[in-house]
Amino acid sequence: MDISGILNAVFRWLHVIAGILWIGHLWFFNYVNIPFAAKMKEAGASKTVVPELMPRALFWFRWGAAWTWITGVLLLMLVFYHGGALFEGESTWGAGAIVALLLVFGAPFIYDAIFKSPLAGNVRVAYSVCFALVVAVTLLMVYWAEFSYRGYVIHVGAMFGTIMAYNVWFRIWPSQQKIISAVKAGEAPDAAIVALAGARSRHNTYMSVPLLWTMINQHTAVTAFSSWGYIGLFVVILLGWHLVFQLYKKSLQLQGF
């Protein structure tokens, strides 16, 4: 019996289910709920709707994030660390690979520091710095760690996914608990907390589209795009961010009946 094959199929299935649950709610919050919430506030319905809607939606949102991350790490261990798909040619574990993984899974703390610094005051500068760091980590994975194309692409996705899951559990969910409690009590939520939750949710939305590319790339596009190498990956990240920007613009134009 091929235990590895069975585990691969089961973990991948659960990963996709949890990912749809998570990203679906993320996009609902950002493309539907944010414009709707403004109308709801004008109508004075927030006190009734928010305490009923948000805890339910945030339950599925945060646990979808948790299980997407957990099953993703299990797949990394099974396919790349145990299965040997991580390295190019005869390369193997060394200092470069260890440093790369520390950066990938330690990325939330670097990201968090950037957006707590004065850089956060200028969104374009902050995003540019983050993109430059993504480029630097990717090049490290390619030239020092000697990861394969599949290896470095999926680890860029793991880096985005880890930052996103961190945001959900340590920034968005704690902030939303305070916001919901304030609204339920008929009080105005702390503006700084609202801004924090909103910013981190937007960041997750921007990361989600390139993340999906890294998830599907090894299955559908490795032949077509591996010849571009990391240049193609960087183009996809920037295109993904632009797509999210356009979707935000569209979301603000839509009206109810």
Secondary structure, DSSP 8 states (H G I E B T S, - for coil): --HHHHHHHHHHHHHHHHHHHHHHHHHIIIIIIHHHHHHHHHTT-HHHHHHHHHHHHHHHHHHHHHHHHHHHHHHIIIIIIITS-SBSTT----HHHHHHHHHHHHHHHHHHHHTTSGGGGSHHHHHHHHHHHHHHHHHHHHHTS-B-HHHHHHHHHHHHHHHHHHHIIIIIHHHHHHHHHHHHTT----HHHHHHHHHHHHHHHHHHHHHHHHHHHHHHTHHHHTTTTHHHHHHHHHHHHHHHHHHHHHHHH----
